[in-house]
Amino acid sequence: MIVFTNGCFDILHRGHIEYLKQSKALGTFLIVGINSDESVKRLKGESRPINNQMDRKLVLEELRCVDKVIIFEEDTPYELIKKLAPDIITKGGDYKVEDVVGHDLVRTIIIPYLEGYSTSSFLQGH
């Protein structure tokens, strides 16, 4: 079963790792879509990303739970989800299923956040 998730994954932290491990546990193959540098800038502002797309991709590819990483240029992975046709989409606990891009295409599961771990809080000094 193929699981898909996506995000900027700009500064990888324990919350991301737990989220990705739980996502992988739902299937046999985990694909992570990451926003390109230009897409991150549009979504998060000119000061982001902290790490460029190739560095973010390399770090994610080194995780045992991640099977494939795909960089996408658009602001959302909708077209990528249509193309990949995964069995499940996962997103973090700050989302509602109906707000997840692709929920109309694929079964969507929300994975609870690990309390106290977010990139935004990390960048603001916790």
C-alpha positions as CSV (number, residue, x, y, z in Angstrom):
1,M,0.0,0.0,0.0
2,I,1.4,3.4,-1.0
3,V,1.3,6.3,1.4
4,F,1.8,9.9,0.3
5,T,2.6,13.0,2.4
6,N,3.9,16.4,1.6
7,G,5.3,19.5,3.1
8,C,8.3,21.9,3.1
9,F,10.3,19.8,5.6
10,D,12.6,22.9,5.8
11,I,14.2,22.1,9.2
12,L,13.8,18.5,10.0
13,H,13.0,17.8,13.7
14,R,11.7,15.0,16.0
15,G,8.1,15.9,15.2
16,H,8.7,15.3,11.5
17,I,10.5,12.0,12.2
18,E,7.6,10.7,14.3
19,Y,5.1,11.8,11.8
20,L,6.9,10.2,8.9
21,K,7.4,6.9,10.9
22,Q,3.6,6.8,11.6
23,S,2.9,7.6,8.0
24,K,5.0,4.7,6.8
25,A,3.4,2.3,9.3
26,L,0.1,2.8,7.4
27,G,1.5,1.1,4.3
28,T,4.5,-0.5,2.6
29,F,5.9,2.4,0.6
30,L,6.1,6.1,1.7
31,I,6.4,8.9,-0.9
32,V,7.2,12.4,0.4
33,G,6.4,15.3,-1.8
34,I,8.4,18.4,-0.9
35,N,7.7,22.0,-2.1
36,S,10.4,23.4,-4.3
37,D,12.4,26.4,-3.0
38,E,10.3,28.8,-5.1
39,S,7.1,27.2,-3.8
40,V,8.3,27.5,-0.2
41,K,9.1,31.2,-0.7
42,R,5.5,31.8,-2.0
43,L,4.0,30.0,1.0
44,K,6.3,31.0,3.8
45,G,7.9,34.2,2.7
46,E,11.3,35.4,1.3
47,S,13.3,34.3,4.3
48,R,12.4,30.6,3.7
49,P,13.5,28.0,3.0
50,I,16.4,27.8,5.4
51,N,17.7,24.6,3.6
52,N,17.5,24.4,-0.2
53,Q,15.4,21.7,-2.0
54,M,18.2,19.4,-2.8
55,D,19.5,19.4,0.8
56,R,15.9,18.8,2.1
57,K,15.5,16.0,-0.4
58,L,18.8,14.3,0.5
59,V,18.1,14.4,4.3
60,L,14.6,12.9,3.8
61,E,15.9,10.2,1.5
62,E,18.3,9.1,4.2
63,L,15.5,8.2,6.6
64,R,14.7,4.5,6.8
65,C,11.0,5.2,6.7
66,V,11.0,7.2,3.5
67,D,11.1,5.3,0.2
68,K,10.9,8.2,-2.3
69,V,11.1,12.0,-2.3
70,I,9.6,14.1,-5.1
71,I,10.1,17.8,-5.4
72,F,7.0,19.7,-6.8
73,E,6.9,23.2,-8.1
74,E,3.3,24.0,-7.5
75,D,1.9,25.4,-4.3
76,T,0.0,22.2,-3.7
77,P,0.6,18.6,-4.6
78,Y,-2.8,18.1,-6.2
79,E,-1.5,17.2,-9.7
80,L,1.2,15.0,-8.2
81,I,-1.3,13.1,-6.1
82,K,-3.5,12.5,-9.2
83,K,-0.5,11.2,-11.1
84,L,0.8,9.0,-8.3
85,A,-2.6,7.7,-7.2
86,P,-1.5,6.6,-3.7
87,D,-3.7,4.5,-1.4
88,I,-3.5,6.9,1.6
89,I,-2.6,10.6,2.1
90,T,-1.3,11.6,5.6
91,K,-1.1,15.1,7.1
92,G,-0.2,16.5,10.5
93,G,-2.6,17.2,13.3
94,D,-3.2,20.9,12.5
95,Y,-5.3,19.8,9.5
96,K,-8.8,18.6,9.1
97,V,-9.4,15.9,6.5
98,E,-11.6,18.3,4.4
99,D,-8.8,20.8,4.3
100,V,-6.1,18.4,3.0
101,V,-5.2,18.8,-0.7
102,G,-6.3,15.6,-2.4
103,H,-8.8,14.3,0.2
104,D,-11.3,14.2,-2.6
105,L,-9.1,11.7,-4.5
106,V,-7.6,9.4,-1.8
107,R,-8.3,8.2,1.7
108,T,-6.8,10.8,4.1
109,I,-5.6,10.2,7.6
110,I,-4.6,12.9,10.1
111,I,-1.6,12.0,12.3
112,P,-1.5,13.8,15.7
113,Y,1.3,16.2,16.2
114,L,4.1,15.5,18.7
115,E,3.4,18.2,21.2
116,G,6.1,20.9,21.4
117,Y,7.6,20.2,18.0
118,S,7.0,22.5,15.0
119,T,9.3,24.3,12.6
120,S,7.6,27.6,13.3
121,S,8.2,27.4,17.1
122,F,11.7,26.2,16.5
123,L,12.5,29.3,14.4
124,Q,10.9,31.5,17.1
125,G,13.2,30.0,19.7
126,H,10.6,27.5,21.0
